[in-house]
Amino acid sequence: MGQQIEVNIADLVGAGYGAFFRYKGRYRVCKGSRASKKSKTTALWYIHNIIKHPAANLLVVRKVERTLRNSCFADLCWAMKRLKVEPWFKVTTSPMEIIYKPTGQKILFRGLDDPLKITSIAVEHGCLCWVWINLFRFTL
């Protein structure tokens, strides 16, 4: 917020995710096995781009809302810390949201367990630009 912070994104992103971070297409898919840094890299990208694009907002969805706190929400908080921008954000757990203080941009969290939870979502500043759909699949 008025000060410049120097962080080497390449050091944070990790091997193999540079192309994901630089990708300019419409849809991003991040696949990999357990502990492959998919969510961490995605969280870094979103925090970086919320700051970069002052009218952009993010909706994070997962199959069940109660699992968001220990997954995507925690990863976004981790990303803010790694990027050294924690003071620029207001984090609340009830309702679960993250607000970028300088512009009022929001990161909202919803579960797909109740379809009515994601209808008519609106933001006060800018527009809802991104949806992070965090899916997982188990095969035995």
BELTAQUI-V60629 format. One record per backbone hydrogen bond with DSSP energy under -0.5 kcal/mol. CO is the residue of the C=O (numbers start at 0). NH is the residue of the N-H. If there is no record, write none. Layout:
[[CO NH] [CO NH]]
This chain:
[[4 6] [6 8] [7 10] [7 11] [8 12] [9 13] [13 16] [16 20] [17 21] [18 22] [28 30] [32 35] [36 40] [37 41] [38 42] [39 43] [40 44] [41 45] [42 46] [43 47] [44 48] [45 49] [46 50] [47 51] [48 52] [51 53] [52 55] [54 126] [56 128] [56 129] [57 107] [58 60] [58 131] [59 109] [60 133] [61 111] [63 66] [64 67] [67 70] [67 72] [67 73] [70 74] [71 75] [72 76] [73 77] [74 78] [75 79] [76 80] [77 81] [78 82] [79 84] [79 85] [80 83] [84 87] [85 88] [87 100] [88 90] [89 98] [91 96] [92 95] [94 93] [94 96] [95 108] [96 91] [97 106] [98 89] [98 100] [99 102] [99 103] [99 104] [104 99] [105 57] [105 107] [106 97] [107 59] [109 61] [110 113] [113 116] [114 117] [115 118] [117 120] [126 56] [126 128] [129 58] [130 132] [131 60] [131 133] [132 134] [133 62]]
